[in-house]
């Protein structure tokens, strides 16, 4: 497989799931639907598991994953502000990784 096709597959299968995850979680928080927020957090978990295998930010992905999953729980308890605060680290981490990929 040529080396230049690997980023294409990562872009095709990885980043759309991250974007959809953020969209679903944000929608779930805004509408107060914990199942939608939970679907978003579960959709983002493969991205976090992939990051867990990296040496520099592996431990951070576990913390971000726990917070991201906790955001669905906060929505279920009608604590939207807390849910938004708990989902923000995922958005920041995904943005940072996207910046790293685009900066290569």
Secondary structure, 3 states (H helix, E strand, C coil): CCHHHHHHHHHHHHHHHHHHHHHHHHHHHHHCCHHHHHHHHHHHHHHHHHHHCCCCCHHHHHHHHHHHHHHHHHHHCCCHHHHHHHHHHHHHHHHHHHHHHHHC
